[in-house]
Amino acid sequence: MPNKMQLHATGLESLSRCGIAWERRNIRGDKVMPGARMLVGTAVDASVRENLQTKLAEGTGVAVEQAKATARDTLVAEWEKGVRVTEEDLDDAVTDRDKSVDMSVNLAGFHHSVVAPQIQPTHVARRWVLDVEGTNLQIAGEIDIQTATSIRDTKTSGKSPQKGLADESLQLSVYALAVRQIDGFLPETVHLDFLVQTPKRGDTKFVPLDSIRTMESLDPVMARIETMDRIINSGMFTPAPIGSWWCSAKFCGYFSTCRYAARPVSVAVK
């Protein structure tokens, strides 16, 4: 069906959190520069992708020095396009380009040596688009890594993630739904592969979060998509709930210019 809006898995998550931020980005085209932490994730993703695509095509990945070089070059190129250092970046000690380069290179080399040998991909950076019947939406995305039995998404962080994130991940649910529609079966497992480098000591570790998806667990995903289609068609976008942790200057690039944002009020004391 022509003229359908294409909504990515990350967009579904964004819209469910705050309609105002989603509208500003996707309807009004009001983009904000990425934070340094986000650019580290982009650089590591580029390295992981190159390594595993080479492994898929040739049976073995690139050399570790190539993996590190790809992360470094990607970070530098993305930094030149514009970046904002956020409170989250300050917490994770990625406060300038050099520190961001160091973290990207370290995590890319760590994935190459520790994580990649465990993975035998069938698809890498697999793009897909699905029409959603009865709606004006297409759901689209790019699955980081797919094996014969699983889908995996690589994340970077300055601290260990909460254990239930993979169980709650709308992104993984949407990816599982895509595999079901394209390949005719659900993946046996879904994974968030966290590459963690602590800001103070620089310790590096791999924290995989594993989960499963069933057809029953995907029913709420379809219900969410149908509801989001109605929201988009109505144009009635609502702000994040008051007190939401993501409604803050630390996590939202629109916070400083959002009329719904709750800010401290200064009171003169006489």
N, C-alpha and C positions, 0 to 999 in steps of 0.2 A: 504494500500500500504506500503510495507516495506521500511526501510531506510529513512523515512521522518524525517525532523528536527522538534523537538517539541519547539514551541515558546510560552512563557507565556505572559499574558496580560501586566505584567510589562516590559517584554522584548520588546513588541511592542512599548511601550512608550519610552523605552531607545533607541531603534533603530531610532525612529522618531526624537529624540533629537540630538543624536551624534552617527554616524556610527562607529567612531573610538573607542569610549568607549565600544560600544556593541561588536565589533570585538575582542577587547582585552579580554573581559570577556568570551564571548561565543564561540569564535573560537580558540583563543590562550590559554584560560584557565588562564589568568592573573588576579587572584582575588585580591581584596583589602579587608583589614579588615573593618568591619562595624564600623560606628561611635556610640558614646554613645547614641545619640538620637534614632538611629535605633534599638538599643538593648532595649531601653525603650518600643518602639512599639512592639517588639517581646514578651517582658514579659507581657505587657498588653493584647496582643492578646491571649496568652496562658491562662491567667486568664479568659478572656471573653469566650473563647472557652469551657473551662472546666465547667464554670457556666451554659452556655446555653445548652451544651450537656446534662448536668445533668437535667436541666429543661425540655428538650425535652423528656428524657427517663423516668423521675420520677415525672414530674409535678411541681417540685420546684427545684430551684438551690441550689448550695452549700452555706454554711454559709459564711458571709462576711469575717471572719478571714481566712477561707480556700482560698477565692479568693485573698486576700492580700498575703498569704503565697505562693501561686502558682506564683504570679508575682515576689515576692522576690527571690524565689528559681531559677526561670527561668533566671532572670537578672544575678544572681551570677554565674550560670553555663555557660551562654553565655559569660560573661565577662572573665572567665577563658580561653576561647578559643582564645581570642585576640580581642583587640579593639583599635581604634585610636580616639583621642579626636579632633574633627574638629572645625572650626570656628563657625559653626552652633551650636555645642554643647556649646561653650563658650557663645554664645548669649543667649542660653536657660538655662544656669547655670547648666548643667549636666557635670561637669568637672572632676568628679571622680566616683568611684564605689558607694560610700555611697550616694551621691546626686542622682545618677541614680536609686539606690534602693528606695530611698525615693519617687521620682517622680513616679516610677512604682507602688509602693504599694498604693500611694495616688490615682492615676488615676484608678487603678483596683478596689479599694474600692468605688470610685465615680461612676464608671460604674455599679457596682453591685447594689448600692443603688438608683441611679437616672435613669439610662438608661435601664438596663436589665428588670425591672418590666414593661416597656412599650412594650416589645418584646415577641411575642409568635412564636418561630421558628418552621419551618417545616424541615429545614436542617441547620446544623452547620458545617463549614469547609468542604463544599461539593466539592469534587474534580471531575474534568471532563476533557475529552480529545475529541477533534473533528477533524476529517479529513477535510481538505479544498480541495474540488475537483478542479482539474486542476492545483494544485500546489504541491510542494515538502514539504509542511508544515502540521504540526498538531498544532492546537491552544489548549492550556491547561491552567488550572487555578484552583483556590480554592476560592469559594465564601464564604466569612466570615459567613454571616447570610442570610438565605432566609426564608421569611414568605409566607403565602398564596398569598399575593399580592405584595410583594416587595423584593428587595435585598438590603443589607446594608453592607458597608465596614467601619470598625473602624479605625480611624486615631488618632494619638497623636500629639500635637503641643504646642509650647510655646507662640503662638499668634493666634488670631482669623483668620480664613482662608478667602480668597477672596470669595465673594458671588457666582461667576459664576463657581466655580471649578467643581461642580457636573454636570452642563450642558456640560462642556468641557471634562469631564473625559473619556478618551479612555478605561480605565479599566472597568468602569461601563457599557460602551457600549458593550464591549466584553462579560462581564458577562450576560448582557441582551440577547445578541445573543445566548449564550450558553443555557440559560433557554428556549429561543424560540425553539432551536433545540431539546433539551432533553425533555422538558415538553409539547411542542406544543403551547405555548402561551407566550406573552411578559408580564413581570411583570408590574403592574400598575404604580409603582413608583420605583425609584432608589435613594439611599441615601449614602452620606458620613457623618458618625457620628464622628465629631471631639471632642476629649476630650482635653481641653486646660488647661494648668497650666502656668500662667505667671511667668517669671523668677525672677522678683524683689519682688513682694508681695506674690507670691505663690497662687494667686486666682485661683480657679478651676471652670470651666463652661463647659456646654454641648452645642455645636454649630452644629445642624444638617443641612446639605445642601441637599435639596430635588430637584429631577428633574424627567423627564419622558423620555422614549425612544419609538419611533415609528418605524415601518418597514422602512419608508423613511429615518429616521435618521441613520439607520444602514447600508444603502447603502454605504456611504463614508467609513465605517469601513471595509467592504469587499474590497473596492477599495484599501485601505491602505494595507491590508493583501496581495493582489495580487502584489502590487508594491514592498512590502518588500520581497516577494518571489523572484522577479526578482533581487533585490539588492543583496540578499544573494547568489543567484546562480552566479551572475556576479563577486562577490568578490570586487566590487568597493564601498568601504565604505568611506563616506565623513565626515569631521569634522563638529562640531556644527557651526552655523553661527557666525561670529565675533560679539562680543557684547552680546551674549546670557548670561542671568544671571546665567544659570546652568554651563556655561563654566568658572569655577573659582575654586580656591583652596577651597573655602567654600563649594561647592556643588559636586565637582568631585574628587574622589580619585585618578584619573589618571593624574590630572592637572600638578603635579610637574614633571612628566616624559613624558609629551605629546609634541611632536615637533610642534603641531599646536597651542599650547596655547600662547595667547598674554600676555607677561609679561612686566613690567616696565623696561625701559632701563636707566641705570645710565650714565650721561654725565659729564665729568670733566669740571669744570668751572675754567678758568685761570684768 
